[in-house]
Amino acid sequence: MKKSLFIIPISLIVHISIINVLLYIYTPETYLNIYSIIYYNIAWLLTTYGLNFYPTARRDGFLTNIKNFITLFTIYGLAYFSSFIFFGAHYYKTTYLILVYIQICTLLTIFRVIFYWGRNLYRKRRNKNTKVVVIGKDNNLQKLKRIFDNPEYGYSYVGYFDNSKTNNQNCLGDIKSSFHYIFENNIEEVYCMASKLTKVEIQDLIKIADNSLKRIKIIPDHKELFSNTMSIELYGAVPILNLRTSPLDLNYSNLIKRIFDIAFSSVAILFILSWLTPIVYILMKIDSKGPLFFKQKRHGVNRQIFWCYKFRSMTKSETSDTQMASKNDVRVTRLGKILRKTSIDELPQFFNVLMGNMSVVGPRPHMVVHTQEYESSIDKYLVRHFIKPGITGLAQIQGCRGEIIEKADIINRVRYDIFYMEKWSLGLDAKIIFMTVYNAFKGEARAY
């Protein structure tokens, strides 16, 4: 499901602006206190974060979130009135402060109404809605179709697949032919009626989806397919099983991770690469011929190709884009051995992070040729491409780095990458970064 990167930042900026402008106009004496400014803004950020206020599902509307909105106004109201105890309220009467807060709530509500109205209008008028098909036909199909046909939700319902003989124009064929059609027509989401499929058929569909970078959701039946990687969503009155859910599916989480990436990479570039790059350049010119940076095409999120940058650690060769570095590799230069052993060669990837191709933490991006090899030979390999690749990752701090010698090496990496995707948190990212730095100083056997 496509998500806008701008909805949450714009909403947050508008809300913060409304609060600050009104408080500046109506309570200038209190507001001009620097601690008051910090307090009002931090209180809003913490309250909205705690209530998970900003992420809006495709089917959410103003009325579906009204309870959350009232809770937000109540909690932030307590923080608002408490501020006058902390910073003094002798300038204003209580009734005046209440009227100011009512005006704040009113303008925030008006903006929220306008936001949902604008979002729905945009979905109605745009041409690129999310293309969906349904596999299997039961009593839930018509209920689900009413959801898909609502232009406010931004779906484009194509049809369904079913093994029963039917002349319905929406029937696209039997279940066996479904995935060929899905690939040929660039279908983005697939919904499966578990009641019309056998357990083996559903498991096969899950396996195909995991290995083809397609999102699949299941309308559940009693076939004991529930796991801790699934979540349930309600489309009207129809329960939907969402496979491969991740905390990073939330816009709010993606925004937090992106802010962290920008801040962390900026610090690394300004305070490390700014002085380290000239030193590496001089040493490299003394050690070997060739450019300072090495760039290579890698597969990123949703299997998109990007240029990945590193400090050059090898001599130029025809096998640089097909062969991983091995132990005692003759291509590695004297300086390159030090760069690779300390992982300094990876530092230019902070520019990739700043550009948005990568994240500080995530699955390591592989060469294009290796992705093409592993996607057909390693089960669930492509699942790791649902999120941005990283400079470091959970697999790397667990020792799964360097040359892939046995099949188990890549299988274990995939398992760690999927675990990271499903269990992401800022705390986990911080732990991975700490362990990466620790391992770089300690030295790793597979860092060559």
Residue pairs with C-beta under 8 A, 6 or more apart in sequence:
1 58
1 130
1 188
1 189
1 215
2 130
2 188
3 251
3 254
4 251
5 254
5 255
5 258
7 56
7 119
7 251
8 54
8 55
8 251
8 252
8 255
9 255
11 54
11 115
12 48
12 54
14 111
15 44
15 48
15 108
15 111
16 41
16 44
18 104
18 107
18 108
18 111
19 40
19 41
19 44
19 104
19 108
20 31
20 37
20 40
20 41
22 100
22 103
22 104
22 107
23 30
23 31
23 40
23 100
23 104
24 31
24 32
26 96
26 100
26 103
27 91
27 92
27 97
27 100
29 91
30 36
30 83
30 84
30 87
30 88
30 89
30 91
30 92
31 37
31 40
33 87
35 86
35 87
36 83
36 87
39 79
39 83
39 86
39 87
40 80
40 83
43 76
43 79
43 80
43 83
44 76
47 53
47 72
47 75
47 76
47 79
48 54
48 72
49 252
50 75
51 68
51 71
51 72
51 75
52 250
52 252
53 68
53 72
54 251
54 252
55 250
55 251
55 252
56 65
56 251
57 233
58 153
58 154
58 155
59 147
59 153
59 235
61 116
61 120
61 152
62 112
62 113
62 116
69 109
69 112
73 105
73 108
77 101
77 105
80 101
80 104
81 97
81 101
84 92
84 97
89 97
120 151
120 152
123 129
123 151
123 152
123 153
123 154
124 151
124 152
126 154
129 154
129 155
129 156
130 154
130 155
130 156
130 188
130 189
131 156
131 158
131 185
131 186
131 187
131 188
131 189
132 148
132 155
132 156
132 157
132 158
132 187
132 188
132 189
132 190
132 191
133 157
133 158
133 159
133 160
133 161
133 172
133 178
133 181
133 182
133 187
133 190
133 191
134 141
134 144
134 159
134 160
134 161
134 190
134 191
134 192
134 193
135 160
135 161
135 162
135 175
135 178
135 190
135 191
135 192
135 193
135 196
135 197
135 205
136 160
136 161
136 162
136 175
136 192
136 193
136 194
136 195
136 196
136 197
137 160
137 162
137 164
137 166
137 171
137 193
137 196
138 193
138 195
138 196
138 219
140 193
140 219
140 238
141 160
141 193
143 235
143 236
143 237
143 238
144 191
144 219
144 235
144 236
144 238
145 157
146 236
147 153
147 155
147 235
147 236
147 238
148 155
148 156
148 157
149 155
149 157
158 172
158 185
158 187
159 169
159 170
159 171
159 172
160 170
160 171
160 172
161 171
161 172
161 173
161 174
161 175
161 177
161 178
161 181
162 171
162 174
162 175
162 196
163 174
163 175
163 196
172 178
172 181
173 181
175 196
175 197
175 201
178 190
179 205
179 208
179 212
181 187
182 190
182 214
183 212
187 214
188 214
188 215
189 215
189 216
189 217
190 205
190 209
190 214
190 215
190 216
190 217
191 216
191 217
191 218
191 219
191 240
192 202
192 205
192 216
192 217
192 218
192 219
193 219
193 221
194 202
194 218
194 219
194 220
194 221
194 223
194 225
194 241
195 219
195 221
197 205
199 223
199 224
199 225
202 218
202 223
202 225
203 225
205 216
206 216
206 243
207 379
207 380
208 214
209 215
209 216
209 243
210 244
210 379
210 380
210 382
210 383
211 375
211 376
211 379
211 380
211 381
211 382
212 382
213 302
213 303
213 382
213 385
213 386
215 243
215 244
216 243
217 233
217 240
217 241
217 242
217 243
218 225
218 240
218 241
218 243
219 238
219 239
219 240
219 241
220 226
220 232
220 239
220 240
220 241
225 241
226 241
229 243
229 244
229 245
229 422
230 241
230 242
230 243
230 245
231 241
231 242
231 245
232 239
232 240
232 241
232 242
233 239
233 240
233 242
234 240
244 383
244 386
244 421
244 422
245 422
246 386
246 387
246 421
246 422
246 424
247 253
247 423
247 424
247 425
248 254
248 257
248 387
248 421
248 424
253 424
256 426
257 359
257 424
257 426
257 429
258 356
260 360
260 426
260 429
261 353
261 354
261 359
261 360
262 353
262 354
264 350
264 353
264 360
264 433
265 350
265 351
265 353
265 354
265 360
266 354
268 347
268 350
269 350
269 351
269 354
272 347
273 347
273 348
273 350
276 344
276 347
277 292
280 292
280 311
280 335
280 339
280 344
281 292
283 335
284 290
284 292
284 311
284 312
284 333
284 335
287 333
287 334
287 335
288 315
288 333
288 334
288 335
288 336
289 315
290 312
290 315
290 316
291 312
292 311
292 312
293 309
293 310
293 311
293 312
293 348
294 309
294 310
294 311
294 312
294 313
294 314
294 320
295 307
295 308
295 309
295 310
296 307
296 308
296 310
296 320
296 321
296 367
297 305
297 306
297 307
297 308
297 321
297 367
297 368
298 305
298 306
298 307
298 308
298 365
298 366
298 367
298 368
298 389
299 305
299 365
299 366
299 368
299 371
299 385
299 389
300 306
300 357
300 358
300 365
300 385
300 388
300 389
301 385
301 386
301 387
301 388
301 389
302 385
302 386
303 371
303 382
303 385
305 368
306 352
306 357
306 358
306 365
307 352
307 357
308 349
308 352
308 357
308 358
308 365
309 348
309 349
309 351
309 352
310 345
310 346
310 348
310 349
311 339
311 344
311 345
311 347
311 348
312 336
312 345
313 325
313 332
313 333
313 335
313 336
313 337
313 339
313 340
313 345
314 320
314 325
314 329
314 331
314 332
314 333
314 336
315 331
315 333
317 331
319 331
320 331
321 367
321 368
321 369
322 367
322 369
324 367
324 370
324 402
324 403
324 404
325 331
325 332
325 340
325 402
325 403
325 448
326 403
326 448
327 403
327 448
328 448
329 448
332 340
332 448
336 345
337 448
338 344
339 345
340 447
340 448
341 443
341 447
341 448
342 440
342 447
343 436
343 440
343 447
346 391
346 392
349 358
349 391
350 360
350 391
352 358
352 391
353 359
353 360
353 391
357 388
357 389
358 365
358 388
358 389
358 390
358 391
359 387
359 388
359 389
359 390
359 391
360 390
360 391
360 392
360 429
360 433
361 390
361 391
361 392
361 393
361 394
361 420
361 428
361 429
361 432
361 433
362 387
362 388
362 389
362 390
362 393
362 420
363 384
363 385
363 387
363 389
363 390
363 393
363 395
363 413
363 417
363 420
363 421
364 389
364 390
364 392
364 393
364 395
364 396
364 401
364 413
365 389
366 374
370 404
371 381
374 381
374 410
375 381
375 382
377 407
378 407
378 410
378 411
378 414
379 411
379 414
380 414
380 418
381 410
381 414
383 414
383 417
383 418
383 421
384 414
384 417
384 418
384 421
386 421
387 421
387 424
392 432
392 433
392 436
393 416
393 417
393 420
393 432
394 416
394 417
394 419
394 420
394 428
394 432
395 401
395 412
395 413
395 416
395 417
395 420
396 432
396 436
397 432
397 435
397 436
397 439
398 412
398 416
399 444
399 446
400 409
400 412
400 413
400 416
401 444
401 446
401 447
402 446
402 447
402 448
403 409
403 446
403 448
404 410
420 428
